[in-house]
Amino acid sequence: MTSPLSKKQMEFIANSTSKWNMAHGSVRTGKTVGTVFAFMHYCNTLPDSKIYIVGHTFDTAYRNVVRLLMESEELQLFRPFLAWSGKKLHFRDKTITILGAKDSGAIGNFQGDTYSAVYCDEMTLYPESIIDMIDTRLSKPYSRGYAAMNPSHPKHKLKEWIDKAELGDPNYYQLHFTLEDNPYVDESYKQRLRDSLSGIFYKRNYLGLWCLAEGAIFDFWDTKIYTRDRAPACADYFIAGIDYGSVNAFACIVVGVSSGIQNQTGKQLWVEAEYYWDPKKTERQKTNSEFANDLQEFLEPYAVKQIYIDPSAEAFQLELRRRGMHVVHANNDVENGIQIMTSEMKRGALLVRTHCKNLIREIETYVWDNKAAEKGWDQPKKTDDHAVDALRYCIASHKVAIYDPYADASRQKDYIKSRYEPTRRY
């Protein structure tokens, strides 16, 4: 029987004998399967249960690694020897502990123990303090770390490890994966991925490059393509996003949502209207009560289903709730939100009405912050971004707009359940 593993995966399994063994590159290339196989094979040789699987969160570690072990054809060799208790993974006579590494507050989970083996999923998402802590835990002569990751900025700590591996440091092994290394991905999928990504997301997630976030964020934007004088469909309902500002501009964006079921056109989102108040131009600041009065009048024609607002604007949220408005904390993961917006726009599923002048202006001038990029941070320049932030809250928070552009249709349901945690399987 022919092995379902790709040549690149088998190359990684055969050569991953260093202290740190890292697979990196574009999405959907088989990195996770190859690294998990190598990790589990090594666990079988260990004399103890000082074994850990780490994810961005506990839930993503379960979805991306534990469930993969339970369901993947490529990893079925291990399945008869596995049992999941709900908190830990049991493998033969060993117990594997699952941990989350979302922020520096989780560092206590990694202190005080010595690791024989650790598997790190989506490792570029971890804070550097946790990466350092995990590294110090691998102190036994036979301790090993295995990691799978999509590229980040070129000054990332893990890029330093990859560079050391390329220079021959025996403590590090790295292997770069591209879409061409996965024989099970067809050309139509590759084309769909090319069509849905742009800028930094195309470079990192399709080409697998470690690169800076620089230049225009929506570098593909063309008003002739992405704006409409009239709504492109009949809305099933409307949602709204608010970027609250008192000294800076206050913006509210109304988005129409059409499932496309009745006319079989597919899901369609569009910006129907905008409210924009800039105190620097009007030379007048408004109170929360005045903004709430304005929004009641502005939103009244749309019977808005949900209003997404930055969680930090607590006082204004309370004001709106007192008036009977359905206010929801927005997902404020900036990079993930921008990626979702980019994918929706490039697929033609997100358009803007031409009368939304402030939003269009901000989209055209929305750029990455060069100074932040030099420090290794991926973030937009915080100027003239209020309407586009309000739109991001809508698109990244509303469940109909959350989808994994790298997953096949059979996995969409699970991704929507996960809501705001980005997940890239395999």
Secondary structure, 3 states (H helix, E strand, C coil): CCCCCCHHHHHHHHHCCCCEEEEEECCCCCHHHHHHHHHHHHHCCCCCCCEEEEECCHHHHHHHHHHHHHHCHHHCCCHHHEEECCCEEEECCEEEEEEECCCHHHHHHHCCCCCCEEEEECHHHCCHHHHHHHHHHCCCCCCEEEEEECCCCCCCHHHHHHHHHHCCCCCEEEEEECHHHCCCCCHHHHHHHHHHCCHHHHHHHHCCCCCCCCCECCCCCCHHHHEECCCCCCCCEEEEEEECCCCCCEEEEEEEEECCCCCCCCCEEEEEEEEEECHHHHCCCCCHHHHHHHHHHHHHHHCCCEEEECCCCHHHHHHHHHCCCCEEECCCCHHHHHHHHHHHHHCCCEEEECCCHHHHHHHHHCEECHHHHHCCCCCECCCCCHHHHHHHHHHHHCHHHCCCCCCCHHHHHHHHHHCCCCCCCC
